[in-house]
């Protein structure tokens, strides 16, 4: 059986941040699938926003603009 890869704290924080962004996108009218697909397609852009210190709500607003 393969050994599970441990994620560092920063990566876990980014994942949780993206989950919150997804929730805001859904609240803004996207389906969950649309929100997930958009985050996956624009992962570098969202990662940049995470490191720039935007909140998940701010990032979702940028994405919905």
Residue pairs with C-beta under 8 A, 6 or more apart in sequence:
7 15
13 50
14 47
14 50
17 50
17 56
17 59
18 39
18 46
18 50
18 56
20 56
20 57
21 35
21 39
21 46
21 56
21 59
21 60
21 63
22 32
22 35
22 36
22 39
23 56
24 56
24 57
24 59
24 60
24 61
25 34
25 35
25 38
25 39
25 60
25 63
25 64
26 32
26 35
27 60
28 60
28 61
28 64
29 64
30 38
30 64
38 63
39 46
42 63
46 59
46 63
49 58
49 59
49 62
50 59
54 62
